Amino acid sequence: MAKIFYRYNPETCKYEPIIHSGKQIVNKTFRFLLVAFFIGICGFIYLNFNYLSYDEYVLNEENEKLKLEWNVLQSKINGTSESLARLENEDDDHYRVVLDLEKLDKSIRDGGAGGSQKYELSKSENVKEIADAYQQLNKIQSRLEVETQSLNEIDNRVTRFEDMMVTRPAMQPIDNRQLTRFNTIFGMRKHPIHGDWRNHNGLDLTADMGTPVYATGDGVVIEAKYNGGYGNVIFVSHGYGFESRYAHLSKFKVIPGQRVKRGELIGLVGNTGLSTNPHLHYEVLYHNKWINPIYFMYRDLSQSEYNELLKSAKAASISQAH
């Protein structure tokens, strides 16, 4: 049985039951539903703005993990760029300086960096950050390609220098223990036989007849024959513009066209040609120009011995000039 509500009637001084018409019931019901709907909408909006749904919560957690991984990746990209920059500086300021190579221009190292791709996908800050990272990676790739080519060039130059150091004259042609006298005069001197002043284009190393004479660098024998004032002489081409000559020999131990190694026996000291006593006349040429052989004898001497040799050569030249 429905509950009955009463209302006091002052005219009759009685409590009379409240009887609602159908229209009133409908109106009240509509107002109730309208208020409930409004409260529900407000609650939904509040919850939507202040609390995440489960799917949103899961996505948010994944997004935070991706941000951490992105920060690690960005740190590695920056570290790689810095390491590459240090290598580029070592390349330009050390390797290329030592090997007499020109520094690479900055425009060459940065040439093409950034590429032709555009990453203007969105104005979103996150997307722009990703686009910038792609640009940075593209630039690193271009710099790596240039640095790889540079290191290949340096490797080729080092290989060439190694070959050059093996082939160029770099020792005395006679063992120090077998030398009896070392004539350090290079240049103008009074000829011991003709008595006039002539250019002396080498050094005279006096030793006993038959003393071994060694090649001062790797090379190829281009002459081994009697040649006028030289007497029995050997010409060795070392490549890279270098040539050495060994004159007044008593015997040959090599033949033309033969390849020789530094320190290999090529002949014996003699007294042939324009010579007054057994000795070796030794010459070094670079691109067909004579050079003082003293500057190529550092391999067999200590620094102090080498300095004394240079000092002696200078004193001998001054003495002859006077």
Stockholm file with secondary structure:
# STOCKHOLM 1.0

chainA/1-322         MAKIFYRYNPETCKYEPIIHSGKQIVNKTFRFLLVAFFIGICGFIYLNFNYLSYDEYVLNEENEKLKLEWNVLQSKINGTSESLARLENEDDDHYRVVLDLEKLDKSIRDGGAGGSQKYELSKSENVKEIADAYQQLNKIQSRLEVETQSLNEIDNRVTRFEDMMVTRPAMQPIDNRQLTRFNTIFGMRKHPIHGDWRNHNGLDLTADMGTPVYATGDGVVIEAKYNGGYGNVIFVSHGYGFESRYAHLSKFKVIPGQRVKRGELIGLVGNTGLSTNPHLHYEVLYHNKWINPIYFMYRDLSQSEYNELLKSAKAASISQAH
#=GR chainA/1-322 SS CCCCCEEEETTTTEEEECCCCHHHHHHHHHHHHHHHHHHHHHHHHHHHHHSCCHHHHHHHHHHHHHHHHHHHHHHHHHHHHHHHHHHHHHIIIIIHHHTTCCCCCHHHHHTTTTCSCCCCCCSCHHHHHHHHHHHHHHHHHHHHHHHHHHHHHHHHHHHHHHHHHHHSCCSCSSCGGGEEEEECCCEEEECTTTCSEEEECSEEEEECTTCEEECSSSEEEEEEEECGGGCEEEEEEEETTEEEEEEEEEEESCCTTCEECTTCEEEEEBCCSSCSSSEEEEEEEETTEEECGGGGCGGGSCHHHHHHHHHHHHHHHHHHHC
#=GC SS_cons         CCCCCEEEETTTTEEEECCCCHHHHHHHHHHHHHHHHHHHHHHHHHHHHHSCCHHHHHHHHHHHHHHHHHHHHHHHHHHHHHHHHHHHHHIIIIIHHHTTCCCCCHHHHHTTTTCSCCCCCCSCHHHHHHHHHHHHHHHHHHHHHHHHHHHHHHHHHHHHHHHHHHHSCCSCSSCGGGEEEEECCCEEEECTTTCSEEEECSEEEEECTTCEEECSSSEEEEEEEECGGGCEEEEEEEETTEEEEEEEEEEESCCTTCEECTTCEEEEEBCCSSCSSSEEEEEEEETTEEECGGGGCGGGSCHHHHHHHHHHHHHHHHHHHC
//
